[in-house]
């Protein structure tokens, strides 16, 4: 892992168009080699887009591998690039000024698109934040990740095992909560809510935290710009009348918003995650053929 980090550090000096093309080339290779990941990706796409042809699903899956691997290499720029370079490459669209967004309790709801780390940097260039953090298995990479994600402002990172209480305390200190709510973490604190029509174990933390802290929810979407020109980060309008008090309805609203954004940049969503790993009682796995304890990558 030290060697991998050294390679990332060396590559971050390259111009973004060169680095991005290297990532895309490596992604094309891994699409052919990583059969299990390709199986997960294709299964998700077939479930979510039943009207797509096999050729269309394959093209999206191939492109996903390209942009995902590219995003991993581009983290080198996010972790070690100068602030001036980042401000040049990150193109931010604000629905309202950042100072106004964070003046009162705020949840930045950031779905799992491959460039989500760019969204985090866009926030930290202007403000501190708090977030839930999944500890990485490799200690060297874990340290690099934590340091890279907190290099511009103090950041409070809490483990998922600590629950939501530390987050709510941090939000009372006027720290916005950067939330990644759309992965399958099992049935605890989750409900089966449709995601592209498929029952998906979905965390209900967003409406619960927003209700408890009286926070506004502002979606943040990070995407890749055309022409290797950097990234776009869109801070959307705060959701009105949210939450409404119906936990299932409020969580479904979150999934529906994420679906609408996925349709705009479909290959950039994190399709290699087993989004439908947890099934309702009595339903069998949709990822048949995978090892029982096949690990999920979390970004």
C-alpha positions in Angstrom: 0.0 0.0 0.0 2.9 2.4 0.6 4.0 1.8 -2.9 0.5 2.4 -4.2 0.4 5.7 -2.3 3.8 6.7 -3.7 2.5 6.0 -7.2 -0.6 8.1 -6.5 1.6 10.9 -5.2 3.9 10.8 -8.2 0.9 10.7 -10.7 -0.8 13.7 -9.1 1.9 16.0 -10.6 0.6 15.0 -14.1 -1.9 17.3 -15.9 -5.4 16.1 -15.2 -6.1 15.1 -18.9 -3.0 12.7 -18.8 -3.9 11.3 -15.3 -7.5 10.8 -16.3 -6.6 8.9 -19.5 -4.3 6.6 -17.5 -7.2 5.9 -15.1 -9.6 5.2 -17.9 -7.1 2.9 -19.6 -6.6 1.0 -16.4 -10.3 0.9 -15.8 -10.9 -0.8 -19.2 -8.3 -3.4 -18.2 -9.9 -4.1 -14.8 -13.3 -4.3 -16.5 -12.0 -7.4 -18.3 -10.1 -8.8 -15.3 -12.4 -8.2 -12.3 -15.1 -10.7 -13.1 -16.8 -10.5 -9.7 -17.0 -6.7 -9.7 -18.2 -6.8 -13.2 -20.9 -9.3 -12.2 -22.1 -7.0 -9.4 -22.1 -4.0 -11.7 -24.1 -5.7 -14.5 -26.5 -7.2 -12.0 -27.3 -3.8 -10.6 -27.8 -2.3 -14.0 -30.0 -5.1 -15.2 -32.2 -4.7 -12.1 -32.4 -0.9 -12.2 -32.8 -0.6 -16.0 -34.8 -3.7 -17.2 -35.6 -2.1 -20.5 -31.9 -1.7 -21.4 -30.3 -4.1 -23.8 -27.4 -6.2 -22.7 -25.1 -4.1 -25.0 -26.3 -0.9 -23.4 -25.7 -2.3 -19.8 -22.3 -3.5 -20.9 -21.3 -0.1 -22.3 -22.4 1.7 -19.1 -20.6 -0.9 -16.9 -17.4 -0.5 -19.0 -17.6 3.3 -18.7 -18.2 3.0 -14.9 -15.0 1.0 -14.5 -13.2 3.7 -16.4 -14.5 6.6 -14.3 -14.2 4.8 -11.0 -10.5 3.9 -11.5 -9.9 7.4 -12.8 -11.5 8.8 -9.6 -9.2 6.8 -7.5 -6.1 8.1 -9.2 -7.5 11.7 -9.1 -7.7 11.5 -5.3 -3.9 12.2 -5.5 -4.8 15.7 -6.8 -7.4 16.1 -4.0 -5.0 14.9 -1.3 -1.8 16.6 -2.4 -2.6 19.2 -5.1 -2.4 22.9 -4.2 -5.4 24.9 -3.2 -4.9 27.0 -6.3 -5.0 24.0 -8.5 -8.1 22.6 -6.8 -10.0 25.9 -7.1 -9.2 25.9 -10.8 -10.4 22.4 -11.4 -13.4 22.3 -9.2 -16.3 24.2 -10.8 -18.9 24.9 -8.1 -22.6 25.9 -8.7 -24.2 27.3 -5.6 -28.0 27.6 -5.3 -27.3 29.9 -2.4 -24.0 31.3 -0.8 -22.0 28.9 1.3 -22.2 31.2 4.3 -26.0 31.2 4.1 -26.1 27.4 3.8 -24.0 26.8 6.9 -25.5 29.6 9.0 -28.0 27.2 10.5 -27.9 23.3 10.9 -27.3 21.8 7.5 -27.0 18.3 6.1 -25.1 18.0 2.8 -26.6 14.9 1.3 -24.0 13.5 -1.1 -24.9 10.3 -3.0 -22.3 7.8 -4.1 -21.1 9.1 -7.4 -17.4 8.3 -8.1 -16.4 12.0 -7.6 -17.9 12.4 -4.2 -14.5 13.2 -2.7 -14.5 16.3 -4.9 -17.7 17.4 -3.3 -16.1 17.0 0.2 -13.1 19.1 -0.9 -15.5 21.7 -2.3 -17.1 22.1 1.1 -13.8 22.0 3.0 -12.3 24.8 0.9 -15.0 27.0 2.5 -16.0 25.4 5.8 -15.3 22.7 8.4 -17.6 19.8 8.5 -18.4 16.5 10.3 -19.1 13.1 8.7 -19.3 9.4 9.4 -16.2 7.6 8.5 -15.7 3.9 7.7 -12.2 2.8 8.9 -10.2 1.2 6.1 -8.7 -2.2 6.5 -5.2 -1.0 5.6 -3.8 1.3 8.3 -1.4 3.1 5.9 -4.2 3.9 3.4 -6.6 4.7 6.3 -4.2 7.4 7.6 -3.7 8.8 4.1 -7.4 9.0 3.5 -8.1 10.7 6.8 -5.3 13.2 6.3 -6.3 13.9 2.7 -10.0 14.5 3.6 -9.1 17.0 6.4 -6.2 19.0 4.9 -7.8 22.4 4.6 -10.1 22.6 7.6 -10.6 20.7 10.9 -12.9 17.8 10.2 -14.8 15.7 12.8 -15.0 12.1 11.7 -17.1 9.6 13.6 -17.4 5.9 13.2 -20.7 4.3 12.2 -20.6 2.3 15.5 -20.9 5.6 17.5 -24.4 6.2 16.1 -25.9 9.7 15.4 -25.5 11.3 18.8 -22.0 12.7 18.1 -23.1 14.0 14.7 -26.0 15.9 16.3 -23.7 17.3 18.9 -21.3 18.5 16.2 -24.1 20.0 14.2 -25.1 22.0 17.3 -21.6 23.5 17.1 -22.5 24.8 13.6 -20.7 22.1 11.7 -22.5 20.9 8.6 -23.0 17.2 8.3 -21.6 15.7 5.1 -23.7 12.6 4.6 -23.4 9.6 2.3 -26.8 7.9 2.8 -27.2 5.5 -0.1 -25.3 2.3 0.6 -26.5 -1.0 2.0 -25.3 -1.3 5.5 -27.7 -4.1 6.5 -31.2 -3.9 8.1 -30.2 -2.0 11.2 -31.7 1.6 11.2 -32.9 0.9 7.7 -36.1 0.2 5.8 -36.8 -1.5 2.5 -37.5 1.5 0.2 -37.7 1.2 -3.6 -34.6 2.1 -5.6 -35.4 2.1 -9.2 -38.4 -0.1 -8.3 -36.3 -2.7 -6.3 -36.7 -3.0 -2.5 -33.4 -1.7 -1.1 -32.3 -1.6 2.5 -32.0 2.2 2.9 -30.8 4.1 6.0 -33.4 6.3 7.5 -30.9 8.5 9.1 -31.4 11.5 6.8 -35.0 12.3 7.9 -34.3 11.3 11.5 -31.3 13.6 11.8 -32.9 16.5 9.9 -35.9 16.2 12.2 -33.9 16.0 15.4 -31.6 19.0 14.6 -34.1 21.1 12.6 -31.5 21.0 9.8 -32.1 21.9 6.1 -31.1 19.2 3.6 -29.0 20.4 0.7 -28.2 17.8 -2.0 -24.6 17.9 -3.3 -23.8 16.2 -6.6 -20.2 15.9 -7.9 -19.6 14.9 -11.6 -16.9 14.8 -14.2 -16.6 17.7 -16.6 -16.3 16.9 -20.3 -13.0 17.4 -22.0 -10.9 16.5 -19.0 -11.6 20.0 -17.6 -12.0 19.0 -13.9 -15.2 18.4 -12.0 -18.6 20.0 -11.4 -20.0 20.3 -7.9 -23.7 21.3 -7.6 -25.2 22.5 -4.3 -28.9 22.2 -5.0 -31.7 24.1 -3.3 -32.6 23.0 0.2 -35.5 20.6 0.2 -38.8 22.3 1.2 -41.1 20.7 3.8 -38.5 18.0 4.6 -38.9 15.9 6.6 -42.7 15.5 6.5 -42.8 13.1 9.5 -43.4 9.9 7.5 -40.1 8.0 7.7 -40.8 5.8 4.7 -42.1 8.6 2.6 -39.2 10.9 3.5 -36.6 8.1 2.7 -38.3 7.4 -0.6 -38.1 11.1 -1.5 -34.3 10.8 -1.0 -34.1 7.7 -3.2 -36.2 9.4 -5.9 -33.9 12.4 -5.9 -30.8 10.2 -6.2 -32.5 8.2 -9.1 -33.2 11.4 -11.0 -29.5 12.5 -10.7 -28.3 9.0 -11.7 -30.3 9.3 -15.0 -28.2 12.4 -15.8 -24.8 10.7 -15.3 -25.5 7.0 -15.1 -22.0 5.6 -15.5 -20.7 7.7 -12.6 -22.9 6.1 -9.9 -21.2 3.5 -7.7 -22.6 0.4 -9.5 -20.0 -2.0 -8.1 -21.5 -1.8 -4.6 -23.9 -4.5 -3.7 -26.8 -2.1 -3.3 -29.3 -4.9 -3.0 -27.2 -7.2 -0.7 -29.8 -7.2 2.1 -33.0 -8.8 0.9 -36.5 -8.8 2.5 -37.2 -11.9 4.5 -37.7 -14.9 2.2 -36.0 -13.4 -0.8 -32.8 -14.9 -2.2 -29.6 -13.0 -3.1 -29.7 -11.2 -6.4 -25.9 -11.7 -6.7 -25.8 -15.4 -7.1 -22.4 -16.9 -7.8 -20.5 -14.6 -5.5 -18.6 -15.8 -2.4 -20.7 -15.5 0.7 -18.4 -13.0 2.4 -17.3 -11.1 -0.7 -16.2 -7.6 0.6 -17.7 -4.4 -0.6 -15.5 -1.5 -1.5 -16.5 1.8 0.2 -15.3 5.2 -1.0 
